[in-house]
Amino acid sequence: MKKASGGGMPRIRIVGGHRLNGEISICGAKNAALPLMTAALLTDEPLTLRNLPRLADIATLSSLLTHHGVDIEVNGTGMANRGRVAYLHAAEIADTTAPYDLVRKMRASVLVLGPLLARCGVARVSQPGGCAIGTRPVDLHLKGLQQLGAEIELDGGYIEARAPNGLTGGHIVFPFVSVGATENLLMAASLARGETILVNAAREPEVQDLARCLVAMGAKIDGIGSDTITVQGVDRLNGAEHAVLPDRIETGTYAIAAAITGGELMLRGAELTHIESFADALRAAGVDILADDRGVRVSACNGRVTGVDAMTEPYPGFPTDLQAQFMALMTVADGAAMVTESIFENRFMHVPELARMGANVTLHGASALVRGVGSLTGAPVMATDLRASVSLVLAGLAASGETIVNRIYHLDRGYERVEEKLAACGAEIERVRD
């Protein structure tokens, strides 16, 4: 299908009912790439990142890092599973303030706080904006940095942090698992004096990827992948080259695309070990999903899936970032499914939009009871956040008739060329403008 031209806000138009078949290359992980890019602030030597995805969030963070004085050069097309190569060089920090107009677009911008404070002894970072899926406060970041000796004040919407004599190692116990706080403190502790122990640390593959990159830069980190990470601070970090790991959320999303259309997809470059709990849920629903030397193969050619319960949990549990997509699949399953969200509040905003397409979903606090229906019907729907937006695309693939997904700028934050990838596998989908 041809892209429509003209002005207006872009939307995605889908005519459902087409079985997907083919191969999709999985990009580098957005949630790994963002903290890896901020790690460039920790050294005056170049950091080379391979397999960088082409996403709106990457562009947003690039603008912020450039403001701080990082020279960024990007090569490559992002095609054929090789990804782009980014060269980031923070020879000198030009500005230690992360201003509101750059930070407000994306919560991950707060990840510049730890590196700036560790390297420069001072940082002024606007309190972040970003997704509408709950409060997601940064207090764990701030309390952890205070335990490393930072002085922190909140003033006029900004986090004012100072460590004039540098950071000192400490023993930090997180009251609950926080990926962002673990990442910020991991980077800060790498340049702190002495030993830092992070207890109840996040174990996500993206956190492990950051830790491995920091080790390549000369950091001394033990316990990678466990919930207790020990960091021996060093005086300086050097440059390094690192490949961003494949995006497990993109992998799971396209696995659902295969399942919801009764198709078969090879997800090239995907890593099944990163989504085992999600894969278990798909298998319980009747979907075949297995690893081979090229990636992950997903097949749902055996007919309708079966309703399966799921509860989101920190890694290695079921990912919160795949909850909306899984719910879309459950709307057309045989039987009922209870989907429980334990990580973020406000993460069921896709439910009214799925209901517009004929889904039968009843909310009970943090749980959604999904009763499978015979089929969904295309309708105009509105994306409310990144993962909700792609759940509506998935529902549109399975629905009869035409679905128009509005506010797709959410989608472009985390999915590279989604309509091109799906169209190449048989979906009738295009980006249109009014």
N, C-alpha and C positions, 0 to 999 in steps of 0.2 A: 504494500500500500504506500502511496506517496504521502509525504508530509504536506499538510496544508500550509500555505503561506499567509502573510498578513500580520497585523498587529494583534494586541490583546494578550490576555494571560494564557499561557500554554495549558492544555489539558490533555489527558490521554483518553482516546476512544478505543473501545474494545468491542468486538462482536464475538461472543462466546460460543462454546460448543466444539472447538477444534482440539483434537488430541495432539499433544506435543510429542515430538520425536526428534532426536538429534543430539547435538553436543553444545554445551555452554562452558566457556572458560571462566573460571572463578578468579576474581581480582584479589589484590592484596587487601588485607583487612583494614577498613577505616579505623576501627577502634584500637588497632595496633599502630597504624601509621601516625596518628595524631600525637600520642606521647613520644613516639620515636623522633618525630620532627622537633619537639620541644627539647629533646636531649641534646640537640645541636648547640643549645645555649650553654651547656656545661663545659665546652672546650673551645680553645681558639684555633683548633685544627679542623679540617673539613670532615664532615660526616656524609657518607654516601649511602643513600637508601635505594635499594632496587625494589621492583614490583610495587610501586606507589600507585594507588588508584586515582582515577580522574574524577573527582567529586567536588561538590560545592564546599563541603566542610574543609577539604584539603586546601582549597583556594582561600577560604576565610582565614585559616591558621597561617598560611603563607604570608598573607597581608600583615598579620600581627607580628610574625617573626621578622619580616622585612623592616617593620617599624622599629623593632628592637636592634636592628643593625645586622641581621643575618643576610648574607648574599645567597640567593637561591637560584639555581639553574636546573631546569628540568628537560630531559631528553627522552625520546621514545614515544610511541603512539599509544601504548597501553593495550595493544592487541595481542592476540595469540598467546595469552597466559604469561607473557614475559614482563608486562607492566612497564611503567616508566621508571627512569632512573633520576633521582634528585640529588643534587650536590648542595649541601648546606654548610656555609662557612661563617661562623660568628667570631671573626678575628678580634673584633672589639664590640662591646655592647654600647650602642648609641643612645639608648633610652631605657630606663628601668621602669617606666610607667606603661601599663597596658590599659589604654583608654576605653571608656565605655562604648564608643561607637564601633570599636573593633571586637570587643569582648561580648557584647550583648547578643550577637548572632549565634553564639555557640558556647555551650557550657564547658567544653574541653579546653577553652582558652585559659581556664584557671590553672592548667598544668604548666604555665610559664612561671608560676609563683615560686615553686621549689628551686628550679634551676637558677632563676635570676637571683634569689636570695643567697643560694649557696655560692654562686660565682662572684656576685657583686656586693653582698652584704646588705643589700637594700632592694626592695621591690614595692611597687604601688600598682595594684591590680584591681580593676573594677570588679565588683561582685557580678557573677556571670548571669546570663540569660539562657536562652536555648529552648529546649523542648517543654511542652505543656503537659508533662506526664508526672506531675508531682513536685514537691518542694525541693528535693534533692539538695539539702544544704551543704555548705562547704565547711561546716564546723569541725569535722574530723581532720581535714587538711590543716586547719589553723591550730587546733589543739596539739596535733602531732608536731608541727613546726615549733610551737612554743616549748614542747618537751626537748627539742633540739637546741633550745636557747634563744629562739627568736622572740623579739618584742613585737607584738601585733596590736594594732588599733584599727577600728572601723570608723571611717570618717567620710561623710558625704557620698556614701555608696561605694567607697573604695576600701580595699584591704591595704593598710599601710604596714609593711613588715620591715624590721631592721635586725641585723645581726652584725654590729660593727666589728666585733672581734671574731667573726666567723661562727659557724654552727658546731655544736659538740654532740657526739653520739649520745643516744638515750635508749630507754626501754619503753616501747610504745605498744600498748594493748588496745586494739580497736574494739569498741563495744559491739560493733556489727561489721560485716564484711563490706568494704568500700573499694571498688576498683580504682577510682580516681585518687582517693587519698593514699592508697598503697603506692600508686605510680608516682605521685608528687613527692612522697617521703622517701621512696627508693632513690629518686634522683638527687634529692637534697642530701640524703645520708651518704651518698657516694663521695661527696666532697667535705663531709663533716669530719672533725677530729675524733678519732677513737671509734668505738664499736656501737652500732645501732642494731637493736633487735626489734623486728616488727612481728607482733603476735596477733593471730586471727587475720593475717594478711590475705588479700584476694589471691586466688590460685588460677584465675582465668588464663587461657593461652596467650592473650594479648599482654598480660602482666609478665608472663614468662618470656615473651618475645622482647619486651623492653629490657628485662634483666639480662638476657643474653647479649643484647646490643651494648649495654653498659659494661659488661664483662669484656667484650671486644674492645671497648674504649679504655680499659685498664682498671675498671672498678673491681673490688673484691667482694663478691656476693655468694653466700652459701644458702642452701635451702630453696632454690628456685623450684617452683611447682608445689611446694608445701605451704602450710599455713603459718610457718615460722621462718622468717627470712632474716639472716644475719649479714650485716654490711660492715666491713672494715673500711673506714674512710681513707681516702688517698689525697695527696696534695694537689694533684691535677689529673685530668683525663686527656687522652689523646684522641685523634680522629680514628675512624674505622669505616668498614663497609659492611652493610647488613641488608639481608633480604626480608621484606615484610612478609609475614606468614599469610596463607590464604584466608579469605574472609569466611568464617564459619557461619555467620548469619546469612550472607549471600548464598552459601551452600545450602543451608536449611530452607531458605526461601524458594530456591529453584527446585529443591526436592519436593516441596509442597506443590509447586507448579506442575510437576510430573504427576503427582498423586491426584490432584484435584481434577485433572483432565483425563485421567486414565491412560497416561502416556508413558514414555520411557526416555530418560535423559542421561547422558554421560556428563558429569560435572568435572570438567578437566582441571586438574591441579588441586582439587579439594582434598581435605584431610579428614577422614571419617573419625579418627580418634578424638578430634576436637568437639564432636557433637554426639557422643555415644548415648547419652540419656535421651536426646531428641530422637536419635535413630531407633532406640528401643521403643519409643512411643509410636513411631511410624510402623515399625514391624508389628506391633500389637494391633495396629489398625488394618493390617493386611497388605502393607506396602513392602516390596523387596528393596533393600538398600544394602549395598556391599561395596567394599573397596577393591580396586584393582590397581595395576601399576600406572594407570593414567589419571586416576582420581577416584570418584565415587559414582557408581551406577545406580539409578533409581528407576524402578519399574512398578507400575500399578495397572498392569494390563488384565488383572483378574477381576475387574469389575469394581463395584462401589466399596469404599472403605468402611470400617466398623468404628463406632464411637468408642473413644478411649479417654480416660481422665488424665489430666496433666496439672502439675503444680510447679510454678517457677521457683527456682532456688539458685543461690550462688553456685558457680562452677565447682564440681562437675555435674550439678543438677541441670534441670531443664532451663534453657536460657530465657530470661524475660524478653529478650529481643526477638524471640520466635513465637511468643504467645499469640499475637494477633494473627499471624499467618496460620498457625495451627488451628486457631478458632475458625478461620475461614474454611479450612478443610473439614472440620467437624460439622459445619452447617449443612453439608451434603452427605454426611455419613449415615449408615444404618444405625438406628438406636440413638442413645443420648450420651453426652460427655459433660463432665464437670471440669471446667478450666479455672484454676485458682491462681491469682496473682499475689505473690508474697513479697515482691521486691519494691514495686512502685505503686502508689495510689494514683488515681486518675488514669489508669492505663486501659480502660475499657471504652474509650471514646469512639472506637470503631464500631461498637455494638449498634447504636442507632442507625448508622449508615448501612451496616449489613442487614438490619431489619428492613430498610427501604427496598432491599433486593429480595425480600421474602424469607430471610433467616428467622428462625425461632429461638431467640436467646432471652433468658430471664436472669437478671442480675440479683445476686444475694450478697451484698457487701463486696468482699474481695473475691467472690466466686461467680462464675457465669455458668448457668445450666443451658447447654446447647442441645436442642432436640433436632436431629437431622431431618431435612425436608427432601422431597423428591427432586426438586431442582430450584435453583435461584433464577430470578428474572432480572434482566438488565435494567439499570436506573441511573439517573444522575446522582453522584455521591460526592462527598467532600472529605478530603484528607485532613486529619487533625494533627498528625505527627509522623515521623519518618516510618516507623514500622506499621502504623495503622494505614498509611497510604498504600504500601505494597500489599497489605492484606486485601484491600479493595480491588487492586489489580488482579490478584489471584482469584477473588470471588467473581470478577468479571470474566475471567477465562472460562469459568465453569457455567456461567449464567446463560440462559437463552436470550437472544436479542442483544441490544446495544447498551453498554455501560459507558458513562462519561465520568472520569475521575478528575475533580477540580482540585486546585491548590497543590499541584504536583511539584512545586519547589521543595516541599518536604522530601519527596522521593529522590530528587537530585542530590540531596545531602549525603545519601548513603548507598545509592545504586547507580552504577555506571552503565549507560546505554541500555536500560532495562527493556525498552520497547524493541530495540534492534535485536537484542539477544533472544527475546521471546518470538519475534516475528521470524527469525531465521530457523526456528524449530516448529513453525506451522501455526503460530497464533495470528489472529487477525487483529492487529493492534497498531495504532499510530499516534503520534503526537500532533495535535491540531491547535490552532488558535482561533479565537472568535472571528 
